[in-house]
Amino acid sequence: MRVFTLLSVALIAATMAPLAARERVDAAGEVALSRITERRDAGKPVDCINLRDIRSSEIVPNTAIVYRMNNGTLFVNRPQGGAFLDRDDILVTRTIGTQLCRIDIVNLLDRNSRMMSGSLSLGDFVPYSKLPRRN
């Protein structure tokens, strides 16, 4: 009986180790995202953003994609079903029309090997506007 208990404890500990590592990675992504959006106010989520207004995009590992707009607004998109985003991924988006929308699929290309590393479905776009400066 004691061997069975020790084996059970070892099995549970081995199962929990990857979860703890994943939680650390997720927490690091949330910290990075909070740095990007600090001094900004979150607005009401929207379904689509105009492609012509996107100045750049940034991947926050395992957390979100941040789209920087020409007017200074940031749109944060947390892909549906979680994301296995890596800074070394290249976002490949094929859209129909002039907007990037929450149902669009983004393919991920590994920057080094140039091979497909996955795909994801976009979620809502949450706008973050700069807060007014205090005098």
Backbone as JSON Lines, residues from 0, in Angstrom:
{"i":0,"aa":"M","n":[0.81,-1.19,0.0],"ca":[0.0,0.0,0.0],"c":[0.87,1.26,0.0]}
{"i":1,"aa":"R","n":[1.96,1.24,0.78],"ca":[2.85,2.39,0.86],"c":[3.51,2.67,-0.49]}
{"i":2,"aa":"V","n":[3.91,1.64,-1.23],"ca":[4.52,1.81,-2.55],"c":[3.52,2.46,-3.5]}
{"i":3,"aa":"F","n":[2.27,2.02,-3.42],"ca":[1.23,2.6,-4.27],"c":[1.05,4.09,-3.96]}
{"i":4,"aa":"T","n":[1.07,4.47,-2.68],"ca":[0.92,5.86,-2.27],"c":[2.1,6.69,-2.77]}
{"i":5,"aa":"L","n":[3.32,6.19,-2.6],"ca":[4.5,6.91,-3.07],"c":[4.48,7.06,-4.59]}
{"i":6,"aa":"L","n":[4.06,6.02,-5.27],"ca":[3.95,6.07,-6.72],"c":[2.91,7.1,-7.14]}
{"i":7,"aa":"S","n":[1.8,7.16,-6.45],"ca":[0.74,8.13,-6.74],"c":[1.24,9.55,-6.54]}
{"i":8,"aa":"V","n":[1.95,9.8,-5.45],"ca":[2.5,11.12,-5.16],"c":[3.5,11.52,-6.23]}
{"i":9,"aa":"A","n":[4.36,10.6,-6.63],"ca":[5.35,10.88,-7.67],"c":[4.67,11.19,-9.0]}
{"i":10,"aa":"L","n":[3.63,10.44,-9.32],"ca":[2.9,10.66,-10.56],"c":[2.2,12.02,-10.56]}
{"i":11,"aa":"I","n":[1.6,12.38,-9.45],"ca":[0.94,13.69,-9.34],"c":[1.97,14.81,-9.46]}
{"i":12,"aa":"A","n":[3.1,14.67,-8.81],"ca":[4.16,15.69,-8.87],"c":[4.68,15.85,-10.29]}
{"i":13,"aa":"A","n":[4.86,14.74,-10.99],"ca":[5.34,14.79,-12.38],"c":[4.32,15.46,-13.29]}
{"i":14,"aa":"T","n":[3.04,15.25,-13.0],"ca":[1.99,15.87,-13.8],"c":[1.9,17.36,-13.52]}
{"i":15,"aa":"M","n":[2.15,17.77,-12.29],"ca":[2.03,19.18,-11.9],"c":[3.2,20.03,-12.4]}
{"i":16,"aa":"A","n":[4.37,19.45,-12.6],"ca":[5.55,20.22,-13.01],"c":[5.32,20.96,-14.32]}
{"i":17,"aa":"P","n":[4.8,20.34,-15.38],"ca":[4.56,21.1,-16.6],"c":[3.51,22.19,-16.41]}
{"i":18,"aa":"L","n":[2.53,21.95,-15.56],"ca":[1.52,22.98,-15.3],"c":[2.13,24.19,-14.63]}
{"i":19,"aa":"A","n":[3.02,23.96,-13.66],"ca":[3.68,25.06,-12.97],"c":[4.54,25.86,-13.94]}
{"i":20,"aa":"A","n":[5.26,25.17,-14.82],"ca":[6.08,25.86,-15.82],"c":[5.2,26.67,-16.76]}
{"i":21,"aa":"R","n":[4.08,26.11,-17.18],"ca":[3.15,26.81,-18.08],"c":[2.57,28.05,-17.4]}
{"i":22,"aa":"E","n":[2.26,27.94,-16.11],"ca":[1.73,29.09,-15.37],"c":[2.77,30.2,-15.28]}
{"i":23,"aa":"R","n":[4.05,29.86,-15.12],"ca":[5.11,30.88,-15.08],"c":[5.22,31.58,-16.42]}
{"i":24,"aa":"V","n":[5.14,30.82,-17.51],"ca":[5.21,31.41,-18.85],"c":[4.01,32.32,-19.09]}
{"i":25,"aa":"D","n":[2.81,31.86,-18.7],"ca":[1.61,32.66,-18.85],"c":[1.7,33.95,-18.04]}
{"i":26,"aa":"A","n":[2.2,33.84,-16.8],"ca":[2.34,35.02,-15.94],"c":[3.33,36.01,-16.55]}
{"i":27,"aa":"A","n":[4.42,35.51,-17.13],"ca":[5.41,36.39,-17.76],"c":[4.79,37.12,-18.95]}
{"i":28,"aa":"G","n":[3.95,36.43,-19.71],"ca":[3.26,37.07,-20.83],"c":[2.3,38.15,-20.35]}
{"i":29,"aa":"E","n":[1.59,37.89,-19.27],"ca":[0.66,38.89,-18.72],"c":[1.41,40.13,-18.22]}
{"i":30,"aa":"V","n":[2.58,39.92,-17.61],"ca":[3.4,41.04,-17.14],"c":[3.88,41.87,-18.33]}
{"i":31,"aa":"A","n":[4.34,41.19,-19.37],"ca":[4.8,41.91,-20.57],"c":[3.66,42.7,-21.2]}
{"i":32,"aa":"L","n":[2.47,42.11,-21.26],"ca":[1.32,42.81,-21.83],"c":[0.93,44.01,-20.98]}
{"i":33,"aa":"S","n":[0.99,43.87,-19.67],"ca":[0.64,45.0,-18.81],"c":[1.63,46.15,-18.97]}
{"i":34,"aa":"R","n":[2.89,45.84,-19.24],"ca":[3.88,46.9,-19.51],"c":[3.54,47.65,-20.8]}
{"i":35,"aa":"I","n":[3.13,46.9,-21.81],"ca":[2.79,47.51,-23.1],"c":[1.57,48.41,-22.97]}
{"i":36,"aa":"T","n":[0.59,48.0,-22.16],"ca":[-0.67,48.74,-22.07],"c":[-0.73,49.7,-20.88]}
{"i":37,"aa":"E","n":[0.36,49.82,-20.11],"ca":[0.31,50.73,-18.97],"c":[0.11,52.16,-19.46]}
{"i":38,"aa":"R","n":[-0.55,52.93,-18.63],"ca":[-0.92,54.33,-18.95],"c":[-1.88,54.4,-20.13]}
{"i":39,"aa":"R","n":[-2.64,53.34,-20.3],"ca":[-3.66,53.3,-21.34],"c":[-4.96,52.8,-20.75]}
{"i":40,"aa":"D","n":[-6.04,53.22,-21.35],"ca":[-7.37,52.85,-20.89],"c":[-7.98,51.87,-21.88]}
{"i":41,"aa":"A","n":[-8.45,50.72,-21.38],"ca":[-9.09,49.72,-22.24],"c":[-10.49,50.18,-22.61]}
{"i":42,"aa":"G","n":[-10.82,50.0,-23.88],"ca":[-12.14,50.36,-24.38],"c":[-12.99,49.14,-24.64]}
{"i":43,"aa":"K","n":[-14.12,49.36,-25.27],"ca":[-15.05,48.29,-25.59],"c":[-14.48,47.45,-26.74]}
{"i":44,"aa":"P","n":[-14.46,46.12,-26.62],"ca":[-13.93,45.26,-27.69],"c":[-14.71,45.45,-28.99]}
{"i":45,"aa":"V","n":[-13.99,45.31,-30.1],"ca":[-14.6,45.39,-31.43],"c":[-14.29,44.1,-32.19]}
{"i":46,"aa":"D","n":[-15.1,43.82,-33.2],"ca":[-14.93,42.61,-34.0],"c":[-13.82,42.71,-35.03]}
{"i":47,"aa":"C","n":[-13.62,43.92,-35.59],"ca":[-12.68,44.09,-36.71],"c":[-11.88,45.39,-36.57]}
{"i":48,"aa":"I","n":[-10.7,45.41,-37.2],"ca":[-9.91,46.62,-37.33],"c":[-9.53,46.78,-38.8]}
{"i":49,"aa":"N","n":[-9.31,48.02,-39.23],"ca":[-8.95,48.29,-40.62],"c":[-7.48,47.98,-40.87]}
{"i":50,"aa":"L","n":[-7.23,47.2,-41.9],"ca":[-5.85,46.81,-42.23],"c":[-4.98,48.02,-42.55]}
{"i":51,"aa":"R","n":[-5.55,49.0,-43.24],"ca":[-4.75,50.16,-43.65],"c":[-4.28,51.01,-42.47]}
{"i":52,"aa":"D","n":[-4.93,50.84,-41.31],"ca":[-4.58,51.63,-40.13],"c":[-3.54,50.94,-39.23]}
{"i":53,"aa":"I","n":[-3.18,49.7,-39.54],"ca":[-2.2,48.98,-38.73],"c":[-0.8,49.43,-39.1]}
{"i":54,"aa":"R","n":[-0.07,49.94,-38.1],"ca":[1.31,50.36,-38.33],"c":[2.27,49.21,-38.11]}
{"i":55,"aa":"S","n":[2.01,48.39,-37.07],"ca":[2.88,47.25,-36.78],"c":[2.13,46.29,-35.87]}
{"i":56,"aa":"S","n":[2.72,45.11,-35.69],"ca":[2.16,44.13,-34.76],"c":[3.29,43.56,-33.93]}
{"i":57,"aa":"E","n":[2.92,43.12,-32.74],"ca":[3.89,42.56,-31.81],"c":[3.28,41.34,-31.13]}
{"i":58,"aa":"I","n":[4.06,40.29,-31.03],"ca":[3.61,39.09,-30.34],"c":[4.05,39.15,-28.89]}
{"i":59,"aa":"V","n":[3.1,38.95,-27.99],"ca":[3.41,38.79,-26.57],"c":[3.33,37.28,-26.33]}
{"i":60,"aa":"P","n":[4.48,36.64,-26.09],"ca":[4.52,35.18,-26.04],"c":[3.41,34.55,-25.2]}
{"i":61,"aa":"N","n":[2.74,33.57,-25.81],"ca":[1.68,32.77,-25.19],"c":[0.55,33.59,-24.61]}
{"i":62,"aa":"T","n":[0.38,34.83,-25.08],"ca":[-0.64,35.69,-24.48],"c":[-1.51,36.39,-25.51]}
{"i":63,"aa":"A","n":[-0.9,37.2,-26.37],"ca":[-1.71,38.06,-27.24],"c":[-0.89,38.57,-28.42]}
{"i":64,"aa":"I","n":[-1.62,39.19,-29.34],"ca":[-1.01,39.94,-30.43],"c":[-1.43,41.39,-30.23]}
{"i":65,"aa":"V","n":[-0.46,42.3,-30.26],"ca":[-0.74,43.73,-30.1],"c":[-0.58,44.39,-31.46]}
{"i":66,"aa":"Y","n":[-1.64,45.03,-31.91],"ca":[-1.62,45.76,-33.17],"c":[-1.51,47.24,-32.85]}
{"i":67,"aa":"R","n":[-0.44,47.88,-33.32],"ca":[-0.25,49.32,-33.13],"c":[-0.83,50.04,-34.35]}
{"i":68,"aa":"M","n":[-1.7,50.99,-34.07],"ca":[-2.41,51.69,-35.13],"c":[-1.74,53.03,-35.43]}
{"i":69,"aa":"N","n":[-2.0,53.55,-36.6],"ca":[-1.43,54.84,-37.02],"c":[-1.8,55.98,-36.08]}
{"i":70,"aa":"N","n":[-2.97,55.91,-35.45],"ca":[-3.41,57.0,-34.57],"c":[-2.91,56.84,-33.13]}
{"i":71,"aa":"G","n":[-2.08,55.84,-32.85],"ca":[-1.52,55.64,-31.52],"c":[-2.28,54.65,-30.65]}
{"i":72,"aa":"T","n":[-3.45,54.25,-31.08],"ca":[-4.22,53.27,-30.33],"c":[-3.59,51.89,-30.47]}
{"i":73,"aa":"L","n":[-3.65,51.1,-29.41],"ca":[-3.22,49.71,-29.47],"c":[-4.48,48.85,-29.45]}
{"i":74,"aa":"F","n":[-4.49,47.8,-30.25],"ca":[-5.55,46.8,-30.2],"c":[-4.92,45.49,-29.76]}
{"i":75,"aa":"V","n":[-5.42,44.95,-28.66],"ca":[-4.91,43.7,-28.11],"c":[-5.86,42.58,-28.5]}
{"i":76,"aa":"N","n":[-5.32,41.54,-29.12],"ca":[-6.12,40.4,-29.54],"c":[-5.59,39.16,-28.83]}
{"i":77,"aa":"R","n":[-6.47,38.53,-28.07],"ca":[-6.14,37.27,-27.42],"c":[-6.79,36.17,-28.25]}
{"i":78,"aa":"P","n":[-5.99,35.43,-29.02],"ca":[-6.56,34.4,-29.9],"c":[-7.45,33.42,-29.15]}
{"i":79,"aa":"Q","n":[-8.48,32.96,-29.84],"ca":[-9.44,32.04,-29.24],"c":[-8.79,30.69,-28.94]}
{"i":80,"aa":"G","n":[-9.22,30.09,-27.85],"ca":[-8.72,28.76,-27.5],"c":[-7.29,28.77,-26.99]}
{"i":81,"aa":"G","n":[-6.81,29.93,-26.56],"ca":[-5.43,30.01,-26.09],"c":[-4.49,30.13,-27.27]}
{"i":82,"aa":"A","n":[-3.28,30.48,-27.0],"ca":[-2.33,30.68,-28.08],"c":[-0.97,30.13,-27.69]}
{"i":83,"aa":"F","n":[-0.3,29.58,-28.64],"ca":[1.08,29.15,-28.46],"c":[1.94,30.07,-29.31]}
{"i":84,"aa":"L","n":[1.88,31.33,-28.96],"ca":[2.61,32.35,-29.7],"c":[4.04,32.45,-29.21]}
{"i":85,"aa":"D","n":[4.95,32.65,-30.14],"ca":[6.37,32.77,-29.84],"c":[6.87,34.02,-30.54]}
{"i":86,"aa":"R","n":[7.78,34.74,-29.9],"ca":[8.34,35.96,-30.52],"c":[8.98,35.67,-31.87]}
{"i":87,"aa":"D","n":[9.44,34.45,-32.08],"ca":[10.09,34.11,-33.34],"c":[9.1,33.7,-34.42]}
{"i":88,"aa":"D","n":[7.81,33.77,-34.12],"ca":[6.8,33.47,-35.14],"c":[6.58,34.69,-36.03]}
{"i":89,"aa":"I","n":[6.3,34.41,-37.28],"ca":[5.88,35.43,-38.23],"c":[4.39,35.21,-38.46]}
{"i":90,"aa":"L","n":[3.61,36.28,-38.33],"ca":[2.17,36.2,-38.54],"c":[1.86,36.28,-40.03]}
{"i":91,"aa":"V","n":[1.15,35.29,-40.55],"ca":[0.75,35.29,-41.96],"c":[-0.77,35.31,-41.98]}
{"i":92,"aa":"T","n":[-1.32,36.43,-42.43],"ca":[-2.76,36.61,-42.42],"c":[-3.28,36.77,-43.84]}
{"i":93,"aa":"R","n":[-4.29,36.01,-44.17],"ca":[-4.97,36.15,-45.45],"c":[-6.38,36.63,-45.16]}
{"i":94,"aa":"T","n":[-6.71,37.8,-45.66],"ca":[-8.03,38.35,-45.39],"c":[-8.78,38.57,-46.69]}
{"i":95,"aa":"I","n":[-10.08,38.64,-46.55],"ca":[-10.94,39.0,-47.67],"c":[-11.47,40.38,-47.32]}
{"i":96,"aa":"G","n":[-11.13,41.36,-48.11],"ca":[-11.58,42.72,-47.82],"c":[-10.5,43.54,-47.16]}
{"i":97,"aa":"T","n":[-10.93,44.6,-46.49],"ca":[-10.0,45.59,-45.96],"c":[-9.88,45.55,-44.44]}
{"i":98,"aa":"Q","n":[-10.47,44.52,-43.82],"ca":[-10.43,44.45,-42.37],"c":[-9.87,43.12,-41.87]}
{"i":99,"aa":"L","n":[-9.31,43.18,-40.68],"ca":[-8.87,41.99,-39.95],"c":[-9.92,41.77,-38.88]}
{"i":100,"aa":"C","n":[-10.53,40.59,-38.86],"ca":[-11.67,40.36,-37.98],"c":[-11.45,39.18,-37.04]}
{"i":101,"aa":"R","n":[-12.29,39.14,-36.03],"ca":[-12.17,38.14,-34.97],"c":[-12.27,36.71,-35.46]}
{"i":102,"aa":"I","n":[-12.84,36.46,-36.58],"ca":[-12.97,35.08,-37.08],"c":[-11.84,34.69,-38.04]}
{"i":103,"aa":"D","n":[-10.97,35.65,-38.33],"ca":[-9.88,35.37,-39.28],"c":[-8.87,34.39,-38.67]}
{"i":104,"aa":"I","n":[-8.28,33.59,-39.55],"ca":[-7.26,32.62,-39.15],"c":[-5.89,33.23,-39.46]}
{"i":105,"aa":"V","n":[-4.99,33.13,-38.5],"ca":[-3.62,33.59,-38.68],"c":[-2.72,32.37,-38.65]}
{"i":106,"aa":"N","n":[-1.91,32.21,-39.67],"ca":[-0.94,31.12,-39.71],"c":[0.37,31.61,-39.1]}
{"i":107,"aa":"L","n":[1.06,30.73,-38.43],"ca":[2.33,31.06,-37.8],"c":[3.46,30.39,-38.55]}
{"i":108,"aa":"L","n":[4.47,31.17,-38.88],"ca":[5.63,30.7,-39.62],"c":[6.85,30.87,-38.73]}
{"i":109,"aa":"D","n":[7.62,29.81,-38.54],"ca":[8.83,29.9,-37.74],"c":[9.86,30.76,-38.47]}
{"i":110,"aa":"R","n":[10.35,31.79,-37.8],"ca":[11.28,32.75,-38.41],"c":[12.57,32.09,-38.89]}
{"i":111,"aa":"N","n":[13.05,31.08,-38.18],"ca":[14.32,30.45,-38.53],"c":[14.19,29.41,-39.63]}
{"i":112,"aa":"S","n":[13.24,28.51,-39.49],"ca":[13.11,27.42,-40.45],"c":[12.22,27.77,-41.64]}
{"i":113,"aa":"R","n":[11.42,28.82,-41.48],"ca":[10.43,29.24,-42.5],"c":[9.37,28.16,-42.72]}
{"i":114,"aa":"M","n":[9.17,27.32,-41.73],"ca":[8.15,26.28,-41.81],"c":[6.95,26.7,-40.98]}
{"i":115,"aa":"M","n":[5.77,26.22,-41.38],"ca":[4.56,26.49,-40.62],"c":[4.71,25.9,-39.22]}
{"i":116,"aa":"S","n":[4.36,26.7,-38.22],"ca":[4.44,26.2,-36.84],"c":[3.07,26.15,-36.18]}
{"i":117,"aa":"G","n":[2.03,26.5,-36.92],"ca":[0.68,26.42,-36.36],"c":[-0.23,27.47,-36.95]}
{"i":118,"aa":"S","n":[-1.42,27.54,-36.41],"ca":[-2.38,28.56,-36.8],"c":[-3.29,28.83,-35.61]}
{"i":119,"aa":"L","n":[-3.97,29.96,-35.66],"ca":[-4.86,30.34,-34.58],"c":[-6.0,31.17,-35.12]}
{"i":120,"aa":"S","n":[-7.06,31.23,-34.36],"ca":[-8.24,32.01,-34.71],"c":[-8.26,33.25,-33.82]}
{"i":121,"aa":"L","n":[-8.39,34.41,-34.44],"ca":[-8.37,35.65,-33.69],"c":[-9.61,35.81,-32.82]}
{"i":122,"aa":"G","n":[-9.45,36.5,-31.71],"ca":[-10.56,36.83,-30.82],"c":[-10.95,38.29,-31.01]}
{"i":123,"aa":"D","n":[-11.6,38.85,-30.01],"ca":[-11.99,40.26,-30.05],"c":[-10.75,41.15,-30.01]}
{"i":124,"aa":"F","n":[-10.88,42.34,-30.57],"ca":[-9.83,43.35,-30.55],"c":[-10.2,44.37,-29.46]}
{"i":125,"aa":"V","n":[-9.37,44.46,-28.42],"ca":[-9.64,45.4,-27.33],"c":[-8.77,46.63,-27.54]}
{"i":126,"aa":"P","n":[-9.39,47.82,-27.72],"ca":[-8.61,49.04,-27.93],"c":[-8.04,49.58,-26.62]}
{"i":127,"aa":"Y","n":[-6.83,50.07,-26.66],"ca":[-6.19,50.73,-25.54],"c":[-5.74,52.11,-26.01]}
{"i":128,"aa":"S","n":[-6.37,53.14,-25.46],"ca":[-6.04,54.53,-25.81],"c":[-5.18,55.13,-24.71]}
{"i":129,"aa":"K","n":[-4.33,56.06,-25.11],"ca":[-3.48,56.74,-24.13],"c":[-4.34,57.56,-23.19]}
{"i":130,"aa":"L","n":[-3.98,57.5,-21.91],"ca":[-4.66,58.34,-20.93],"c":[-4.17,59.78,-21.06]}
{"i":131,"aa":"P","n":[-5.02,60.75,-20.78],"ca":[-4.57,62.16,-20.86],"c":[-3.47,62.41,-19.85]}
{"i":132,"aa":"R","n":[-2.54,63.27,-20.21],"ca":[-1.43,63.6,-19.32],"c":[-1.93,64.5,-18.2]}
{"i":133,"aa":"R","n":[-1.37,64.28,-17.03],"ca":[-1.68,65.14,-15.88],"c":[-0.7,66.29,-15.86]}
{"i":134,"aa":"N","n":[-1.21,67.47,-15.56],"ca":[-0.33,68.66,-15.48],"c":[0.0,69.0,-14.07]}
